[in-house]
Amino acid sequence: MAATNFKTENNTFRKLIGNGLTYRIPRFQRDYSWTQEKWEDLWADIQGTLRADGETAHYMGYLVLQSADDKSFDVIDGQQRLTTISLIVLAILKNLQRLIDAGNEPEANTRRREQIRQTYVGYLDPVTLVARPKLTLNRNNNHYFQTYLVPLGHLPQRGFRASEHALRKAFEWFDRRVAEFLRASTGEEGMRLAKLVEDISDRLFFTVITVTDELNAYKVFETLNARGVRLSATDLLKNYLFSVLDRGGEADHELRALEDRWESIVGRLQSENFPDFLRVHWNSRRSFARQADLFKTIRAQVGTPEAVFQLLRDMEEDLDTYLALSSPEVSDWSPEDKQLAGVLKTFRVRQPYPLLLAGKRIFDAPDFTGLLRATMVISMRFNVIGSQSTAEQERKYNEVAERVAKRELDRLGASLPLLRSIYPDDAAFRTAFAEKTIRTTDSRNNRVVRLILCAIEKHLSGHAHDFASDAFNIEHVLPQNAPDNWGGIGNDDAEALVYRLGNMTLMQAGTNRDAGNAEFAQKRDSYRASGFAITRKIGEENAEWTPERIAAHQNWMASQATAIWRIAQLS
């Protein structure tokens, strides 16, 4: 990002709001949403700076602004904080007005009221002599803010949005806190209120990042998110898309209808990350875009109201498929499709998602099921066991997805050969599996190992088991907490062997607890009596459990796995 397009500085609220600067919440930014918990936290922080033994300043975090002239700013991130501080100033003005109405130093307090209002709420334009607000809220909140809150008049309560009620309640809450602040001591109330404003404006400070356009703002969001500062790139993208519609002269009811559709998409995603969905959706229809380039790509290709409408329609079409992949257990897919999608979820492999979205749109039901199975097999070979780099794999999936989206490929049989480069062949998979170590102390890894063992058990005995069942556990033949020299295996060797796939099998929960850290000779009878064929095999074929026997058992498992996770057309 060029230095001329990006500026960072620490500013107090006084410096932000003074010097004729104005701030605007973009029309389609989300509404005011802070609740009492947030108000209480901010008020406590302010009170902490006022105590003699308190902090001299309170850090309010990042404020991301967009401006072309350094005089008027769009608030890209930080609107909740700026709005709430403005409500506190208005609450102080309300208390000053009460002093004036009660005849308490009316002339001095009137001057204080007007000075505070001009500095922090609004000022007279020196050219037009028209009052201009310091802060303009979004299209849903600004009317209530400017019409009722800023003039400090009657606050009607019927027929308003939830966010407008939130603004009113915040103002009333701070109004009560300011009144309590005044009652805490007597005398010079007007001066104390004026000093409270001064203290707030001087002791609250932000890290202000100012950019010149939406693209630079998006890059700021990504950078800050990568550093653990949680911002909403979703809102930024929404603002851009709806600004395109706004420029196109769409009627308000059309804009509102589109916003409702947008919020429906975001709402249905719930805990899912909207930018991730957007990227999967985008890459299921178009040329590959990295997450870092997504906003730039969309801005270049979605520049008309027609393109925005189309993007929304396309997202709505893909949303059900994405949600089914993310939460297959609550989808309306067939049992087989749910099971396959559940395996992908267990693997935490998302690279195939763009191709699966494209396949769901274009393929018939049997071919889509076949595609799900193919991506599951590839994920096992390439990602879980091979642990190979996913960068080229992601591009390959996108390459095929783009062709499916264009209907150049409309059947599974024509698509599979194009995935050959990300399908490790039998020899490579067998070798990787035979050496694989998976630490089951991680919950995801534990589920993966259970899945692998259950699949081999079904292949061996024909009996299917739910890998998530509580009825059985993973048995580490060489125990995870083996005593020194267990089975003649030294501590260093034990650490390297305990999480080898060949050292793990299935045991009924009670039997697993009973076996504990006993020597192999003591556990062998329970293995031979197990209801699991894979476990009986260990007890029947091994008189002792040594590094060589672990390797031999894992080589056998690798052969079973190669037969289980296999795509005949690619092998």
VEXDREN-2710 file (C-alpha; in Angstrom, 1 decimal):
% VEXDREN-2710
k/r/px/py/pz
1/MET/0.0/0.0/0.0
2/ALA/1.5/3.3/-1.0
3/ALA/2.3/5.7/1.8
4/THR/0.2/8.4/0.3
5/ASN/-2.9/6.2/0.4
6/PHE/-2.4/5.2/4.0
7/LYS/-1.8/7.2/7.2
8/THR/-1.6/6.0/10.8
9/GLU/-1.5/8.2/13.9
10/ASN/-2.7/8.2/17.5
11/ASN/-5.4/10.9/18.2
12/THR/-7.4/11.9/21.2
13/PHE/-11.2/12.3/20.8
14/ARG/-10.6/16.1/21.0
15/LYS/-8.3/16.1/18.0
16/LEU/-10.6/13.8/16.0
17/ILE/-13.7/15.8/16.5
18/GLY/-12.3/19.3/16.4
19/ASN/-10.8/21.5/13.7
20/GLY/-13.9/21.5/11.5
21/LEU/-13.7/17.7/10.8
22/THR/-16.9/15.7/10.1
23/TYR/-17.6/12.0/10.2
24/ARG/-20.2/10.0/8.3
25/ILE/-21.2/6.4/8.9
26/PRO/-21.7/5.0/5.3
27/ARG/-25.4/4.6/4.5
28/PHE/-25.3/0.8/4.5
29/GLN/-23.0/0.3/7.6
30/ARG/-24.8/-1.8/10.1
31/ASP/-27.0/-0.1/12.7
32/TYR/-26.1/1.0/16.2
33/SER/-26.0/-2.2/18.3
34/TRP/-24.2/-1.5/21.6
35/THR/-26.0/-2.7/24.7
36/GLN/-25.7/-1.9/28.4
37/GLU/-22.8/-4.2/29.0
38/LYS/-20.7/-2.1/26.5
39/TRP/-22.0/1.2/27.9
40/GLU/-21.0/0.1/31.4
41/ASP/-17.5/-0.9/30.3
42/LEU/-16.9/2.4/28.6
43/TRP/-18.3/4.4/31.5
44/ALA/-16.1/2.5/33.9
45/ASP/-13.1/3.1/31.7
46/ILE/-13.9/6.8/31.7
47/GLN/-14.4/6.9/35.5
48/GLY/-11.0/5.2/35.8
49/THR/-9.2/8.0/34.1
50/LEU/-10.9/10.6/36.4
51/ARG/-9.7/9.1/39.7
52/ALA/-6.6/10.7/41.2
53/ASP/-5.0/7.3/41.3
54/GLY/-6.4/6.2/37.9
55/GLU/-4.9/5.9/34.5
56/THR/-4.2/9.2/32.7
57/ALA/-5.6/7.9/29.4
58/HIS/-7.8/5.1/28.0
59/TYR/-7.0/3.4/24.7
60/MET/-10.1/3.0/22.5
61/GLY/-8.5/0.8/19.8
62/TYR/-8.3/1.1/16.1
63/LEU/-10.4/3.6/14.1
64/VAL/-10.4/3.0/10.3
65/LEU/-11.4/6.1/8.3
66/GLN/-11.7/6.8/4.5
67/SER/-11.2/10.3/3.2
68/ALA/-10.1/12.0/0.0
69/ASP/-9.6/15.4/1.6
70/ASP/-8.7/14.9/5.3
71/LYS/-11.7/17.1/6.2
72/SER/-14.7/14.7/5.9
73/PHE/-14.3/11.0/6.8
74/ASP/-16.3/7.9/6.2
75/VAL/-16.1/5.7/9.3
76/ILE/-15.2/2.2/8.1
77/ASP/-14.6/0.7/11.5
78/GLY/-15.3/2.3/14.9
79/GLN/-18.8/3.7/14.4
80/GLN/-20.2/2.1/17.6
81/ARG/-17.5/3.8/19.7
82/LEU/-17.8/7.2/18.0
83/THR/-21.5/7.1/18.3
84/THR/-21.5/6.2/21.9
85/ILE/-19.0/8.9/22.9
86/SER/-21.2/11.4/21.0
87/LEU/-24.2/10.2/23.0
88/ILE/-22.2/10.8/26.2
89/VAL/-21.5/14.4/25.1
90/LEU/-25.2/14.8/24.4
91/ALA/-26.1/13.4/27.9
92/ILE/-23.7/16.0/29.4
93/LEU/-25.4/18.8/27.4
94/LYS/-28.8/17.5/28.6
95/ASN/-27.6/17.9/32.2
96/LEU/-26.3/21.4/31.4
97/GLN/-29.7/22.3/30.0
98/ARG/-31.3/21.2/33.2
99/LEU/-29.0/23.6/35.1
100/ILE/-29.9/26.4/32.8
101/ASP/-33.7/25.7/33.1
102/ALA/-33.3/25.7/36.9
103/GLY/-31.6/29.1/36.9
104/ASN/-28.2/27.7/37.9
105/GLU/-25.7/30.2/36.4
106/PRO/-27.8/30.4/33.2
107/GLU/-25.6/32.7/31.3
108/ALA/-22.3/30.9/32.0
109/ASN/-23.9/27.5/31.5
110/THR/-25.5/28.7/28.2
111/ARG/-22.1/29.7/27.0
112/ARG/-20.7/26.3/28.0
113/ARG/-23.5/24.5/26.3
114/GLU/-23.0/26.4/23.0
115/GLN/-19.3/25.9/23.1
116/ILE/-19.5/22.2/23.7
117/ARG/-22.2/21.8/21.1
118/GLN/-20.2/23.7/18.5
119/THR/-17.0/21.7/19.3
120/TYR/-18.4/18.2/19.6
121/VAL/-21.9/18.0/18.1
122/GLY/-22.1/20.5/15.2
123/TYR/-20.9/23.9/14.0
124/LEU/-21.9/26.7/11.7
125/ASP/-20.4/26.5/8.3
126/PRO/-18.5/29.8/7.9
127/VAL/-19.6/30.1/4.2
128/THR/-23.3/29.1/4.3
129/LEU/-23.9/29.7/8.0
130/VAL/-25.9/26.4/8.0
131/ALA/-25.4/24.1/11.0
132/ARG/-23.5/21.0/10.0
133/PRO/-23.4/17.9/12.3
134/LYS/-20.0/16.5/13.3
135/LEU/-21.3/13.0/13.1
136/THR/-23.9/11.6/10.5
137/LEU/-25.2/8.1/11.2
138/ASN/-26.3/5.5/8.7
139/ARG/-29.6/5.8/6.8
140/ASN/-31.5/3.8/9.4
141/ASN/-30.3/5.8/12.5
142/ASN/-29.4/9.3/11.3
143/HIS/-33.0/10.7/11.3
144/TYR/-33.7/9.7/14.9
145/PHE/-30.2/10.9/15.9
146/GLN/-30.5/14.3/14.3
147/THR/-34.2/14.9/14.9
148/TYR/-34.6/13.8/18.5
149/LEU/-31.3/13.2/20.2
150/VAL/-29.1/16.1/19.0
151/PRO/-31.8/18.8/19.8
152/LEU/-32.2/17.3/23.3
153/GLY/-35.9/17.4/23.0
154/HIS/-38.7/14.8/23.6
155/LEU/-37.7/11.3/22.7
156/PRO/-40.6/9.4/21.2
157/GLN/-40.6/5.6/21.7
158/ARG/-43.3/4.2/19.4
159/GLY/-42.8/3.1/15.8
160/PHE/-39.0/3.0/15.6
161/ARG/-36.4/0.4/14.8
162/ALA/-34.6/-1.7/17.4
163/SER/-31.4/0.2/16.7
164/GLU/-33.2/3.6/17.2
165/HIS/-34.5/2.3/20.5
166/ALA/-30.9/1.3/21.3
167/LEU/-29.7/4.9/20.6
168/ARG/-32.4/6.3/22.9
169/LYS/-31.7/3.8/25.7
170/ALA/-27.9/4.5/25.5
171/PHE/-28.6/8.3/25.7
172/GLU/-30.9/7.8/28.7
173/TRP/-28.5/5.5/30.4
174/PHE/-25.6/7.9/30.1
175/ASP/-27.9/10.8/31.1
176/ARG/-28.5/9.0/34.4
177/ARG/-24.8/8.3/34.9
178/VAL/-23.9/11.9/34.3
179/ALA/-26.6/13.0/36.8
180/GLU/-25.2/10.6/39.4
181/PHE/-21.7/12.1/38.7
182/LEU/-23.1/15.5/39.5
183/ARG/-24.8/14.4/42.7
184/ALA/-21.5/12.8/43.9
185/SER/-20.4/16.3/45.1
186/THR/-22.0/19.8/45.2
187/GLY/-21.2/23.2/43.8
188/GLU/-20.0/24.4/40.4
189/GLU/-22.1/21.9/38.5
190/GLY/-21.7/23.6/35.2
191/MET/-18.0/23.8/35.5
192/ARG/-17.8/20.2/36.5
193/LEU/-19.8/19.1/33.5
194/ALA/-17.7/21.2/31.1
195/LYS/-14.5/19.6/32.7
196/LEU/-16.0/16.2/32.3
197/VAL/-16.3/16.8/28.5
198/GLU/-12.8/18.1/28.4
199/ASP/-11.5/15.1/30.3
200/ILE/-13.3/12.6/28.1
201/SER/-12.1/14.3/24.9
202/ASP/-8.4/14.5/26.2
203/ARG/-8.2/11.0/27.8
204/LEU/-9.8/8.8/25.2
205/PHE/-7.5/8.1/22.4
206/PHE/-7.5/6.0/19.2
207/THR/-5.1/4.6/16.7
208/VAL/-6.5/6.2/13.6
209/ILE/-5.8/4.6/10.2
210/THR/-6.9/6.8/7.3
211/VAL/-7.1/5.5/3.7
212/THR/-8.2/7.0/0.5
213/ASP/-10.4/4.3/-1.0
214/GLU/-12.2/1.0/-0.4
215/LEU/-9.4/-1.1/-1.7
216/ASN/-6.9/0.3/0.8
217/ALA/-9.5/0.0/3.6
218/TYR/-9.9/-3.7/2.8
219/LYS/-6.2/-4.2/2.9
220/VAL/-6.1/-2.5/6.3
221/PHE/-8.9/-4.9/7.5
222/GLU/-6.9/-7.9/6.4
223/THR/-3.7/-6.7/8.0
224/LEU/-5.3/-5.9/11.3
225/ASN/-7.2/-9.2/11.3
226/ALA/-4.0/-11.1/10.7
227/ARG/-2.6/-9.4/13.8
228/GLY/-5.5/-10.4/16.0
229/VAL/-7.6/-7.2/15.7
230/ARG/-11.1/-8.2/14.9
231/LEU/-12.7/-6.1/12.2
232/SER/-15.6/-6.7/9.8
233/ALA/-14.4/-7.0/6.2
234/THR/-18.0/-8.2/5.6
235/ASP/-19.4/-4.8/6.4
236/LEU/-16.8/-3.1/4.2
237/LEU/-17.7/-5.3/1.2
238/LYS/-21.4/-4.7/1.9
239/ASN/-20.8/-1.0/1.9
240/TYR/-19.0/-1.1/-1.4
241/LEU/-21.6/-3.3/-3.1
242/PHE/-24.5/-1.2/-1.9
243/SER/-22.7/2.0/-2.8
244/VAL/-22.7/0.7/-6.4
245/LEU/-26.5/0.4/-6.2
246/ASP/-26.8/3.8/-4.5
247/ARG/-24.8/5.4/-7.3
248/GLY/-27.0/3.7/-9.8
249/GLY/-30.0/5.6/-8.5
250/GLU/-32.0/2.6/-7.2
251/ALA/-35.1/3.4/-5.3
252/ASP/-35.0/3.2/-1.5
253/HIS/-37.4/0.2/-1.4
254/GLU/-35.1/-1.7/-3.8
255/LEU/-32.1/-0.9/-1.7
256/ARG/-33.9/-2.0/1.4
257/ALA/-35.0/-5.2/-0.2
258/LEU/-31.5/-6.0/-1.3
259/GLU/-30.2/-5.2/2.2
260/ASP/-32.7/-7.6/3.6
261/ARG/-31.4/-10.3/1.3
262/TRP/-27.8/-9.6/2.2
263/GLU/-28.6/-9.7/6.0
264/SER/-30.5/-13.0/5.4
265/ILE/-27.4/-14.5/3.8
266/VAL/-25.1/-13.3/6.6
267/GLY/-27.7/-14.4/9.2
268/ARG/-28.0/-17.9/7.9
269/LEU/-24.3/-18.3/7.9
270/GLN/-24.3/-17.6/11.7
271/SER/-20.9/-18.8/13.0
272/GLU/-19.6/-19.4/9.6
273/ASN/-17.2/-16.8/8.2
274/PHE/-18.9/-14.7/5.5
275/PRO/-15.6/-13.9/3.7
276/ASP/-14.8/-17.6/3.5
277/PHE/-18.2/-18.3/2.0
278/LEU/-17.8/-15.5/-0.5
279/ARG/-14.5/-16.8/-1.6
280/VAL/-15.7/-20.3/-2.0
281/HIS/-18.7/-19.1/-3.9
282/TRP/-16.6/-16.8/-6.1
283/ASN/-14.1/-19.5/-6.9
284/SER/-16.9/-21.9/-7.8
285/ARG/-17.9/-19.8/-10.8
286/ARG/-14.8/-17.7/-11.9
287/SER/-11.1/-17.7/-12.2
288/PHE/-9.1/-18.3/-9.0
289/ALA/-8.9/-15.5/-6.5
290/ARG/-6.8/-15.6/-3.3
291/GLN/-8.4/-14.2/-0.1
292/ALA/-6.0/-11.3/-0.2
293/ASP/-7.1/-10.4/-3.7
294/LEU/-10.8/-11.1/-3.3
295/PHE/-12.0/-7.5/-2.6
296/LYS/-9.9/-6.1/-5.4
297/THR/-11.3/-8.8/-7.8
298/ILE/-14.9/-8.2/-6.9
299/ARG/-14.5/-4.4/-7.2
300/ALA/-13.1/-4.8/-10.6
301/GLN/-15.9/-7.2/-11.8
302/VAL/-18.9/-6.0/-9.9
303/GLY/-19.3/-2.3/-10.8
304/THR/-22.9/-2.0/-11.9
305/PRO/-26.3/-2.5/-10.1
306/GLU/-27.0/-5.4/-12.5
307/ALA/-23.7/-7.1/-11.4
308/VAL/-24.6/-6.6/-7.7
309/PHE/-28.0/-8.1/-8.2
310/GLN/-26.4/-11.1/-10.0
311/LEU/-23.9/-11.6/-7.2
312/LEU/-26.6/-11.7/-4.6
313/ARG/-28.7/-14.1/-6.6
314/ASP/-25.6/-16.4/-7.2
315/MET/-24.7/-16.3/-3.5
316/GLU/-28.3/-17.2/-2.6
317/GLU/-28.1/-20.2/-5.0
318/ASP/-24.9/-21.5/-3.4
319/LEU/-25.7/-20.8/0.2
320/ASP/-27.6/-24.1/0.9
321/THR/-24.8/-26.2/-0.5
322/TYR/-22.1/-24.3/1.5
323/LEU/-24.2/-24.7/4.7
324/ALA/-24.7/-28.4/4.0
325/LEU/-21.0/-28.9/3.6
326/SER/-20.3/-26.9/6.8
327/SER/-23.1/-28.6/8.9
328/PRO/-24.0/-31.8/7.0
329/GLU/-25.8/-33.3/10.0
330/VAL/-28.7/-30.7/9.8
331/SER/-28.9/-30.7/6.0
332/ASP/-31.6/-32.3/3.9
333/TRP/-29.0/-34.2/1.8
334/SER/-29.2/-38.0/1.4
335/PRO/-27.6/-40.1/4.1
336/GLU/-24.7/-41.0/1.9
337/ASP/-24.0/-37.4/1.0
338/LYS/-24.3/-36.4/4.6
339/GLN/-21.8/-39.1/5.6
340/LEU/-19.3/-38.0/2.9
341/ALA/-19.6/-34.3/3.7
342/GLY/-19.2/-35.2/7.4
343/VAL/-15.9/-37.0/6.7
344/LEU/-14.6/-33.8/4.9
345/LYS/-15.7/-31.8/7.9
346/THR/-13.8/-34.2/10.2
347/PHE/-10.7/-33.8/8.0
348/ARG/-11.1/-30.0/8.1
349/VAL/-10.4/-29.9/4.4
350/ARG/-12.1/-27.1/2.6
351/GLN/-10.1/-26.9/-0.7
352/PRO/-12.7/-28.9/-2.6
353/TYR/-15.6/-26.6/-1.7
354/PRO/-15.6/-24.5/-4.8
355/LEU/-15.7/-27.6/-7.0
356/LEU/-18.5/-29.1/-4.9
357/LEU/-20.6/-26.0/-5.2
358/ALA/-20.1/-26.0/-8.9
359/GLY/-20.9/-29.8/-9.1
360/LYS/-24.0/-29.4/-7.0
361/ARG/-25.3/-26.8/-9.5
362/ILE/-24.5/-28.7/-12.6
363/PHE/-24.2/-32.5/-12.0
364/ASP/-27.1/-34.9/-11.5
365/ALA/-27.5/-36.4/-8.0
366/PRO/-25.5/-39.6/-8.6
367/ASP/-22.6/-37.7/-10.1
368/PHE/-22.6/-35.2/-7.3
369/THR/-22.4/-38.1/-4.8
370/GLY/-19.5/-39.5/-6.8
371/LEU/-17.8/-36.1/-6.7
372/LEU/-18.2/-35.9/-2.9
373/ARG/-16.7/-39.3/-2.6
374/ALA/-13.8/-38.5/-4.9
375/THR/-12.9/-35.3/-3.0
376/MET/-13.1/-37.2/0.2
377/VAL/-10.7/-39.9/-1.1
378/ILE/-8.3/-37.2/-2.5
379/SER/-8.5/-35.4/0.9
380/MET/-7.5/-38.6/2.7
381/ARG/-4.6/-39.3/0.3
382/PHE/-3.3/-35.8/-0.3
383/ASN/-4.2/-33.8/2.9
384/VAL/-4.6/-36.2/5.8
385/ILE/-1.9/-38.8/5.1
386/GLY/0.2/-37.0/2.5
387/SER/0.2/-33.6/4.4
388/GLN/1.1/-32.0/1.0
389/SER/1.0/-28.3/0.3
390/THR/-2.5/-27.1/-0.5
391/ALA/-1.7/-24.1/-2.7
392/GLU/-1.6/-26.0/-6.0
393/GLN/-4.4/-28.3/-4.9
394/GLU/-6.7/-25.3/-4.4
395/ARG/-5.9/-23.9/-7.8
396/LYS/-6.6/-27.3/-9.4
397/TYR/-10.0/-27.6/-7.7
398/ASN/-10.8/-24.1/-8.9
399/GLU/-9.6/-24.8/-12.5
400/VAL/-12.0/-27.8/-12.7
401/ALA/-14.8/-25.8/-10.9
402/GLU/-14.6/-23.0/-13.4
403/ARG/-15.0/-25.5/-16.3
404/VAL/-17.9/-27.2/-14.6
405/ALA/-19.5/-23.7/-14.0
406/LYS/-19.2/-23.0/-17.7
407/ARG/-20.8/-26.4/-18.5
408/GLU/-17.7/-27.5/-20.4
409/LEU/-17.8/-30.4/-17.9
410/ASP/-21.2/-31.6/-17.0
411/ARG/-20.5/-35.2/-15.9
412/LEU/-18.3/-36.7/-13.2
413/GLY/-16.5/-39.0/-15.6
414/ALA/-15.2/-36.2/-17.7
415/SER/-14.1/-34.2/-14.6
416/LEU/-12.2/-36.8/-12.6
417/PRO/-9.1/-37.2/-15.0
418/LEU/-8.4/-33.5/-14.5
419/LEU/-7.8/-34.1/-10.7
420/ARG/-5.1/-36.7/-11.3
421/SER/-2.3/-34.3/-10.4
422/ILE/-3.7/-34.0/-6.8
423/TYR/-4.4/-37.7/-6.4
424/PRO/-1.3/-39.5/-4.9
425/ASP/-1.0/-42.8/-6.6
426/ASP/-1.3/-46.1/-4.7
427/ALA/2.4/-46.6/-4.2
428/ALA/2.9/-43.0/-2.8
429/PHE/-0.2/-43.3/-0.6
430/ARG/0.8/-46.7/0.8
431/THR/4.3/-45.5/1.6
432/ALA/3.0/-42.3/3.3
433/PHE/0.5/-44.3/5.3
434/ALA/3.0/-46.8/6.4
435/GLU/5.1/-44.0/8.1
436/LYS/2.2/-41.9/9.3
437/THR/2.1/-40.6/12.9
438/ILE/-1.0/-38.8/14.2
439/ARG/-1.1/-37.4/17.7
440/THR/-4.5/-38.3/19.2
441/THR/-4.1/-35.7/22.0
442/ASP/-5.7/-33.2/19.6
443/SER/-9.5/-33.7/19.3
444/ARG/-9.6/-33.4/15.6
445/ASN/-6.7/-35.9/15.2
446/ASN/-8.5/-38.3/17.5
447/ARG/-11.6/-38.2/15.3
448/VAL/-9.5/-38.8/12.2
449/VAL/-7.8/-41.8/13.7
450/ARG/-11.1/-43.2/14.9
451/LEU/-12.5/-42.8/11.3
452/ILE/-9.5/-44.5/9.8
453/LEU/-9.7/-47.5/12.2
454/CYS/-13.4/-47.8/11.8
455/ALA/-13.0/-47.8/8.0
456/ILE/-10.4/-50.6/8.1
457/GLU/-12.5/-52.5/10.6
458/LYS/-15.5/-52.4/8.1
459/HIS/-13.2/-53.4/5.2
460/LEU/-11.9/-56.4/7.3
461/SER/-15.1/-57.6/9.0
462/GLY/-17.9/-56.0/7.1
463/HIS/-19.3/-54.4/10.3
464/ALA/-19.8/-50.6/10.2
465/HIS/-19.3/-48.6/13.3
466/ASP/-20.0/-44.9/13.9
467/PHE/-16.5/-43.4/14.5
468/ALA/-18.0/-40.8/16.8
469/SER/-19.6/-43.4/19.1
470/ASP/-18.8/-43.4/22.8
471/ALA/-19.0/-47.2/23.0
472/PHE/-15.4/-47.6/22.1
473/ASN/-12.1/-45.7/22.3
474/ILE/-8.7/-45.7/20.6
475/GLU/-6.4/-48.2/22.3
476/HIS/-2.7/-47.4/22.2
477/VAL/-1.1/-50.8/22.4
478/LEU/2.1/-49.2/23.5
479/PRO/0.4/-46.9/26.1
480/GLN/0.5/-43.1/25.8
481/ASN/1.9/-43.0/29.4
482/ALA/3.9/-46.1/29.2
483/PRO/6.1/-46.9/32.2
484/ASP/9.9/-46.9/31.7
485/ASN/11.1/-49.7/29.5
486/TRP/7.5/-51.0/28.7
487/GLY/8.0/-54.1/26.6
488/GLY/11.7/-53.4/26.5
489/ILE/11.1/-50.2/24.5
490/GLY/13.1/-47.2/25.7
491/ASN/11.6/-43.9/26.5
492/ASP/12.9/-42.2/23.3
493/ASP/11.6/-45.0/21.1
494/ALA/8.3/-45.1/22.9
495/GLU/7.7/-41.4/22.3
496/ALA/8.3/-41.9/18.5
497/LEU/6.1/-45.0/18.3
498/VAL/3.1/-44.3/20.5
499/TYR/1.2/-42.3/17.9
500/ARG/2.1/-44.4/14.9
501/LEU/-1.1/-45.6/13.2
502/GLY/0.2/-49.1/13.6
503/ASN/0.2/-48.8/17.4
504/MET/-3.5/-47.9/17.5
505/THR/-6.6/-50.0/17.4
506/LEU/-10.2/-50.1/18.6
507/MET/-11.4/-51.3/22.0
508/GLN/-14.7/-51.2/23.9
509/ALA/-14.7/-48.4/26.4
510/GLY/-14.7/-50.5/29.5
511/THR/-12.0/-52.9/28.3
512/ASN/-9.9/-50.0/27.2
513/ARG/-9.9/-48.5/30.7
514/ASP/-9.1/-52.0/32.2
515/ALA/-6.1/-52.5/29.9
516/GLY/-4.5/-49.3/31.1
517/ASN/-0.7/-49.4/31.0
518/ALA/-0.3/-53.2/31.3
519/GLU/2.4/-55.0/29.3
520/PHE/1.4/-56.5/26.0
521/ALA/1.4/-60.1/27.3
522/GLN/-1.2/-59.1/29.9
523/LYS/-3.4/-57.3/27.3
524/ARG/-3.1/-59.9/24.6
525/ASP/-6.0/-62.1/25.8
526/SER/-8.4/-59.1/25.8
527/TYR/-7.3/-58.2/22.3
528/ARG/-8.0/-61.8/21.1
529/ALA/-11.4/-61.7/22.7
530/SER/-12.3/-58.2/21.2
531/GLY/-15.4/-57.7/19.1
532/PHE/-13.2/-55.8/16.6
533/ALA/-11.5/-57.9/13.9
534/ILE/-8.7/-55.3/13.6
535/THR/-7.9/-55.7/17.3
536/ARG/-8.2/-59.5/17.3
537/LYS/-5.7/-59.6/14.5
538/ILE/-3.1/-57.8/16.8
539/GLY/-3.7/-60.3/19.6
540/GLU/-3.7/-63.4/17.4
541/GLU/-0.7/-62.5/15.2
542/ASN/1.7/-61.0/17.7
543/ALA/3.4/-62.7/20.7
544/GLU/5.1/-59.4/21.6
545/TRP/4.8/-55.8/20.7
546/THR/8.1/-54.3/19.3
547/PRO/9.0/-51.5/16.9
548/GLU/9.2/-54.1/14.2
549/ARG/5.7/-55.5/14.9
550/ILE/4.3/-52.0/15.0
551/ALA/5.8/-51.3/11.6
552/ALA/4.6/-54.6/10.2
553/HIS/1.0/-54.0/11.4
554/GLN/1.1/-50.5/10.0
555/ASN/2.3/-51.8/6.6
556/TRP/-0.7/-54.1/6.6
557/MET/-3.0/-51.2/7.5
558/ALA/-1.5/-49.2/4.6
559/SER/-2.5/-51.9/2.2
560/GLN/-6.1/-51.9/3.5
561/ALA/-6.2/-48.1/3.4
562/THR/-5.0/-48.1/-0.2
563/ALA/-7.9/-50.4/-1.2
564/ILE/-10.5/-48.4/0.8
565/TRP/-9.6/-44.8/-0.2
566/ARG/-9.2/-45.4/-3.9
567/ILE/-10.6/-43.9/-7.1
568/ALA/-10.4/-46.7/-9.7
569/GLN/-10.4/-44.2/-12.6
570/LEU/-7.3/-42.5/-11.3
571/SER/-5.4/-45.6/-9.9
END
